[in-house]
Amino acid sequence: MALQILVYYKDHPLAFNVKTQEKEIYHLCRSQEENHVNGEYIPEKIIIRRKGKIWVSDIETSPELIDALTTEVIKFNRDVY
């Protein structure tokens, strides 16, 4: 079973499939076909690198989405450990 992250972004659920690319690099790929939420473009793929903190490739173009994803990852990390 694959890992998915579900984020509520602008009151709309977005699911991302998480795949490991390398040891500390993860690809998040949207599982829906939808490209826009409330008229705002949603990136199809986001890359997260873990080097003491989370780094996301599209932070300049989608800061609110990145904040929502970061919050979910941190919450997941706290729940696991």
DSSP file (Angstrom, degrees, kcal/mol; ACC not computed):
  #  RESIDUE AA STRUCTURE BP1 BP2  ACC     N-H-->O    O-->H-N    N-H-->O    O-->H-N    TCO  KAPPA ALPHA  PHI   PSI    X-CA   Y-CA   Z-CA
    1    1 A M              0   0    0      0, 0.0     2,-0.1     0, 0.0     0, 0.0   0.000 360.0 360.0 360.0 134.1    0.0    0.0    0.0
    2    2 A A        -     0   0    0      1,-0.1     2,-0.4    17,-0.0    17,-0.1  -0.454 360.0-108.8 -85.7 157.3    1.3    3.4   -1.0
    3    3 A L  E     -A   18   0A   0     15,-0.6    15,-2.8    -2,-0.1     2,-0.3  -0.692  35.5-174.3 -86.2 136.6    1.5    6.5    1.3
    4    4 A Q  E     -A   17   0A   0     -2,-0.4     2,-0.5    13,-0.2    13,-0.2  -0.965  14.9-150.3-128.2 147.9   -0.9    9.3    0.6
    5    5 A I  E     -A   16   0A   0     11,-2.6    11,-2.6    -2,-0.3     2,-0.5  -0.981  10.0-158.2-116.4 128.8   -1.1   12.8    2.2
    6    6 A L  E     -A   15   0A   0     -2,-0.5     2,-0.4     9,-0.2     9,-0.2  -0.931  13.7-178.2-108.5 126.5   -4.5   14.4    2.3
    7    7 A V  E     -A   14   0A   0      7,-3.0     7,-3.0    -2,-0.5     2,-0.8  -0.970  24.9-139.7-125.7 136.9   -4.6   18.2    2.7
    8    8 A Y  E     +A   13   0A   0     -2,-0.4     2,-0.5     5,-0.2     3,-0.2  -0.873  28.9 179.4 -95.2 112.0   -7.5   20.5    3.0
    9    9 A Y  E >   -A   12   0A   0      3,-2.8     3,-0.7    -2,-0.8    56,-0.1  -0.958  69.9 -15.6-119.6 116.1   -6.6   23.5    0.8
   10   10 A K  T 3  S-     0   0    0     -2,-0.5    -1,-0.2     1,-0.2    28,-0.0   0.917 128.3 -55.8  54.4  46.6   -9.1   26.4    0.6
   11   11 A D  T 3  S+     0   0    0      1,-0.2    -1,-0.2    -3,-0.2    -3,-0.1   0.735 118.6 112.1  59.8  27.1  -11.8   24.0    2.0
   12   12 A H  E <   -A    9   0A   0     -3,-0.7    -3,-2.8    25,-0.0     2,-0.3  -0.996  68.9-124.4-129.7 126.6  -11.1   21.5   -0.8
   13   13 A P  E     -A    8   0A   0      0, 0.0     2,-0.4     0, 0.0    -5,-0.2  -0.542  27.1-173.7 -74.4 131.9   -9.5   18.1   -0.2
   14   14 A L  E     -A    7   0A   0     -7,-3.0    -7,-3.0    -2,-0.3     2,-0.4  -0.994   6.9-158.5-124.2 129.0   -6.3   17.4   -2.2
   15   15 A A  E     -A    6   0A   0     -2,-0.4    16,-2.7    -9,-0.2    17,-0.5  -0.905   6.0-168.7-109.3 135.5   -4.7   14.0   -2.1
   16   16 A F  E     -AB   5  30A   0    -11,-2.6   -11,-2.6    -2,-0.4     2,-0.4  -0.986  17.2-137.4-122.7 131.2   -1.0   13.5   -3.0
   17   17 A N  E     -AB   4  29A   0     12,-3.2    12,-2.5    -2,-0.4     2,-0.5  -0.728  22.3-142.5 -82.0 134.4    0.7   10.1   -3.6
   18   18 A V  E     +AB   3  28A   0    -15,-2.8   -15,-0.6    -2,-0.4     2,-0.4  -0.882  22.5 176.5-105.8 126.0    4.1   10.0   -2.0
   19   19 A K  E     - B   0  27A   0      8,-2.6     8,-3.2    -2,-0.5     2,-0.5  -0.987  28.7-125.3-128.4 138.6    6.9    8.2   -3.7
   20   20 A T  E     + B   0  26A   0     -2,-0.4     6,-0.2     6,-0.2     3,-0.1  -0.698  26.7 174.6 -81.8 127.0   10.6    8.0   -2.6
   21   21 A Q  E    S-     0   0A   0      4,-2.7     2,-0.2    -2,-0.5    -1,-0.2   0.852  70.6 -11.1 -94.3 -49.2   13.0    9.1   -5.3
   22   22 A E  E >  S- B   0  25A   0      3,-1.3     3,-0.7     0, 0.0    -1,-0.3  -0.720  93.7 -72.0-135.8-173.4   16.2    8.9   -3.3
   23   23 A K  T 3  S+     0   0    0      1,-0.2    -3,-0.0    -2,-0.2     0, 0.0   0.888 130.5  14.4 -54.3 -45.5   17.0    8.4    0.3
   24   24 A E  T 3  S+     0   0    0     -4,-0.0    26,-2.3     2,-0.0     2,-0.4   0.134 110.6  90.3-119.2  18.9   15.9   11.8    1.5
   25   25 A I  E <   -BC  22  49A   0     -3,-0.7    -4,-2.7    24,-0.2    -3,-1.3  -0.971  50.6-174.9-123.1 130.4   13.9   13.0   -1.6
   26   26 A Y  E     -BC  20  48A   0     22,-2.9    22,-2.9    -2,-0.4     2,-0.5  -0.962  15.1-146.0-126.2 139.9   10.2   12.4   -2.0
   27   27 A H  E     -BC  19  47A   0     -8,-3.2    -8,-2.6    -2,-0.4     2,-0.6  -0.892   8.0-160.2-101.3 131.7    7.9   13.2   -4.9
   28   28 A L  E     -BC  18  46A   0     18,-3.3    18,-2.4    -2,-0.5     2,-0.5  -0.967  12.3-173.7-109.5 118.9    4.3   14.2   -4.1
   29   29 A C  E     -BC  17  45A   0    -12,-2.5   -12,-3.2    -2,-0.6    16,-0.2  -0.955  28.6-114.5-116.4 128.1    2.0   13.7   -7.1
   30   30 A R  E     -B   16   0A   0     14,-2.5   -14,-0.3    -2,-0.5    14,-0.0  -0.325  17.3-155.4 -58.7 136.8   -1.6   14.8   -7.1
   31   31 A S  S    S+     0   0    0    -16,-2.7     2,-0.2     2,-0.0    -1,-0.2   0.589  72.0  72.8 -92.6 -10.6   -3.9   11.9   -7.3
   32   32 A Q  S    S-     0   0    0    -17,-0.5    -2,-0.0     2,-0.1   -18,-0.0  -0.652  78.0-132.9 -99.5 161.1   -6.8   13.9   -8.8
   33   33 A E  S    S+     0   0    0     -2,-0.2    -1,-0.1     2,-0.0     2,-0.1   0.622  70.4 116.9 -81.9 -14.8   -7.0   15.2  -12.4
   34   34 A E        -     0   0    0      1,-0.1    -2,-0.1    10,-0.0     3,-0.1  -0.323  40.8-176.5 -63.6 130.1   -8.1   18.7  -11.1
   35   35 A N        +     0   0    0      1,-0.1     7,-3.0    -2,-0.1     2,-0.3   0.582  64.3  45.5-101.3 -13.5   -5.6   21.5  -11.9
   36   36 A H  E     -E   41   0B   0      5,-0.2     2,-0.4     7,-0.0     5,-0.2  -0.973  53.3-165.4-135.8 145.9   -7.3   24.4  -10.2
   37   37 A V  E >  S-E   40   0B   0      3,-2.3     3,-2.3    -2,-0.3   -25,-0.0  -0.991  87.3 -17.2-127.0 121.3   -8.9   25.0   -6.8
   38   38 A N  T 3  S-     0   0    0     -2,-0.4     3,-0.1     1,-0.3    -1,-0.1   0.867 130.4 -52.3  50.3  40.1  -11.0   28.2   -6.6
   39   39 A G  T 3  S+     0   0    0      1,-0.2     2,-0.4     0, 0.0    -1,-0.3   0.391 113.1 120.6  82.0  -3.4   -9.3   29.4   -9.8
   40   40 A E  E <   -E   37   0B   0     -3,-2.3    -3,-2.3     1,-0.0    -1,-0.2  -0.812  67.2-115.8 -99.5 133.4   -5.8   28.9   -8.4
   41   41 A Y  E     -E   36   0B   0     -2,-0.4    -5,-0.2    -5,-0.2    -6,-0.1  -0.401  24.0-154.3 -65.7 136.0   -3.4   26.5  -10.2
   42   42 A I        -     0   0    0     -7,-3.0   -12,-0.0    -2,-0.1    -1,-0.0  -0.965  22.0-118.3-112.4 121.5   -2.3   23.5   -8.1
   43   43 A P        -     0   0    0      0, 0.0   -13,-0.1     0, 0.0     3,-0.1  -0.273  11.1-144.4 -59.2 142.5    1.1   22.0   -9.0
   44   44 A E  S    S+     0   0    0      1,-0.2   -14,-2.5   -15,-0.1     2,-0.4   0.859  84.2  26.7 -74.4 -37.4    0.9   18.4  -10.3
   45   45 A K  E     -C   29   0A   0    -16,-0.2     2,-0.4   -29,-0.0   -16,-0.2  -0.977  62.8-174.9-131.2 142.1    4.2   17.4   -8.6
   46   46 A I  E     -C   28   0A   0    -18,-2.4   -18,-3.3    -2,-0.4     2,-0.5  -0.996  15.0-145.7-133.0 139.4    6.0   18.7   -5.6
   47   47 A I  E     -C   27   0A   0     -2,-0.4    10,-1.3   -20,-0.2     2,-0.5  -0.906  11.2-165.9-108.5 131.6    9.4   17.6   -4.4
   48   48 A I  E     -CD  26  56A   0    -22,-2.9   -22,-2.9    -2,-0.5     2,-0.4  -0.968   1.3-168.3-117.2 130.8   10.2   17.4   -0.7
   49   49 A R  E     -CD  25  55A   0      6,-1.8     6,-1.5    -2,-0.5     2,-0.7  -0.946  10.5-149.4-114.5 137.9   13.8   17.1    0.6
   50   50 A R  E     + D   0  54A   0    -26,-2.3     4,-0.2    -2,-0.4    -2,-0.0  -0.898  38.4 140.9-112.7 108.0   14.5   16.3    4.2
   51   51 A K  S    S-     0   0    0      2,-1.8    -1,-0.1    -2,-0.7     3,-0.1  -0.513  95.3 -52.6-138.2  65.6   17.7   17.8    5.5
   52   52 A G  S    S+     0   0    0      1,-0.0     2,-0.3     0, 0.0    -2,-0.1   0.150 133.9  35.2  83.3 -21.0   16.8   18.9    9.0
   53   53 A K  S    S-     0   0    0     -4,-0.1    -2,-1.8     2,-0.0     2,-0.4  -0.953  94.7 -91.5-152.2 169.6   13.9   20.8    7.6
   54   54 A I  E     -D   50   0A   0     -2,-0.3     2,-0.4    -4,-0.2    -4,-0.2  -0.718  35.4-171.3 -90.9 133.8   11.4   20.4    4.8
   55   55 A W  E     -D   49   0A   0     -6,-1.5    -6,-1.8    -2,-0.4     2,-0.4  -0.987   1.9-167.0-123.5 134.1   12.2   22.0    1.4
   56   56 A V  E >   -D   48   0A   0     -2,-0.4     3,-1.0    -8,-0.2    -8,-0.2  -0.969  19.5-141.0-126.1 138.7    9.6   22.2   -1.4
   57   57 A S  T 3  S+     0   0    0    -10,-1.3     3,-0.4    -2,-0.4    -1,-0.1   0.846  97.8  45.2 -67.8 -36.6   10.4   23.0   -5.0
   58   58 A D  T 3> S+     0   0    0      1,-0.2     4,-1.6   -11,-0.2     3,-0.5  -0.047  70.3 125.2-101.0  33.2    7.3   25.1   -5.8
   59   59 A I  T <4 S+     0   0    0     -3,-1.0    -1,-0.2     1,-0.2     7,-0.1   0.837  72.1  53.0 -63.4 -32.7    7.3   27.3   -2.6
   60   60 A E  T  4 S+     0   0    0     -3,-0.4    -1,-0.2     1,-0.2    -2,-0.1   0.838 114.1  40.6 -72.0 -31.6    7.3   30.6   -4.6
   61   61 A T  T  4 S+     0   0    0     -3,-0.5    -2,-0.2     1,-0.2    -1,-0.2   0.689 128.9  24.6 -92.4 -18.9    4.3   29.7   -6.7
   62   62 A S     X  +     0   0    0     -4,-1.6     4,-2.4     1,-0.1     5,-0.2  -0.367  64.4 155.3-142.5  59.4    2.1   28.0   -4.1
   63   63 A P  H  > S+     0   0    0      0, 0.0     4,-2.2     0, 0.0     5,-0.1   0.859  77.3  50.0 -62.3 -36.2    3.0   29.2   -0.6
   64   64 A E  H  > S+     0   0    0      2,-0.2     4,-2.0     1,-0.2     5,-0.1   0.903 112.5  47.2 -69.1 -39.7   -0.4   28.5    1.0
   65   65 A L  H  > S+     0   0    0      2,-0.2     4,-2.6     1,-0.2    -1,-0.2   0.910 111.8  51.0 -65.1 -42.1   -0.5   25.0   -0.4
   66   66 A I  H  X S+     0   0    0     -4,-2.4     4,-3.0     1,-0.2    -2,-0.2   0.899 108.6  51.8 -63.3 -40.6    3.1   24.4    0.8
   67   67 A D  H  X S+     0   0    0     -4,-2.2     4,-2.3    -5,-0.2    -1,-0.2   0.911 110.4  48.6 -61.4 -41.8    2.1   25.6    4.3
   68   68 A A  H  X S+     0   0    0     -4,-2.0     4,-1.9     2,-0.2    -2,-0.2   0.914 114.0  46.0 -64.7 -43.0   -0.8   23.2    4.3
   69   69 A L  H  X S+     0   0    0     -4,-2.6     4,-2.5     2,-0.2    -2,-0.2   0.917 112.0  51.3 -64.8 -43.8    1.4   20.3    3.2
   70   70 A T  H  X S+     0   0    0     -4,-3.0     4,-2.6     1,-0.2     5,-0.2   0.907 108.4  51.8 -61.1 -42.5    4.1   21.2    5.7
   71   71 A T  H  X S+     0   0    0     -4,-2.3     4,-2.5     1,-0.2    -1,-0.2   0.913 110.8  48.1 -60.0 -44.0    1.6   21.3    8.5
   72   72 A E  H  X S+     0   0    0     -4,-1.9     4,-2.5     2,-0.2    -2,-0.2   0.906 112.0  48.9 -64.3 -41.9    0.4   17.8    7.6
   73   73 A V  H  X S+     0   0    0     -4,-2.5     4,-2.6     2,-0.2    -2,-0.2   0.917 113.3  46.7 -65.0 -43.1    3.9   16.4    7.4
   74   74 A I  H  X S+     0   0    0     -4,-2.6     4,-2.4     2,-0.2    -2,-0.2   0.917 112.9  49.4 -64.7 -42.9    4.9   17.9   10.8
   75   75 A K  H  X S+     0   0    0     -4,-2.5     4,-2.1    -5,-0.2    -2,-0.2   0.908 112.4  48.2 -62.1 -42.0    1.6   16.6   12.3
   76   76 A F  H  X S+     0   0    0     -4,-2.5     4,-2.1     2,-0.2    -2,-0.2   0.924 110.6  51.5 -62.6 -45.2    2.3   13.1   10.8
   77   77 A N  H  X S+     0   0    0     -4,-2.6     4,-2.1     1,-0.2    -2,-0.2   0.897 110.8  48.1 -60.5 -42.4    5.9   13.2   12.1
   78   78 A R  H  < S+     0   0    0     -4,-2.4    -1,-0.2     1,-0.2    -2,-0.2   0.894 111.5  50.1 -65.1 -40.4    4.7   14.1   15.6
   79   79 A D  H  < S+     0   0    0     -4,-2.1    -2,-0.2     2,-0.2    -1,-0.2   0.841 112.7  46.9 -67.9 -33.6    2.1   11.3   15.6
   80   80 A V  H  <        0   0    0     -4,-2.1    -2,-0.2     1,-0.2    -1,-0.2   0.898 360.0 360.0 -75.5 -41.8    4.6    8.7   14.5
   81   81 A Y     <        0   0    0     -4,-2.1    -2,-0.2    -5,-0.2    -1,-0.2   0.411 360.0 360.0-100.2 360.0    7.3    9.6   17.0
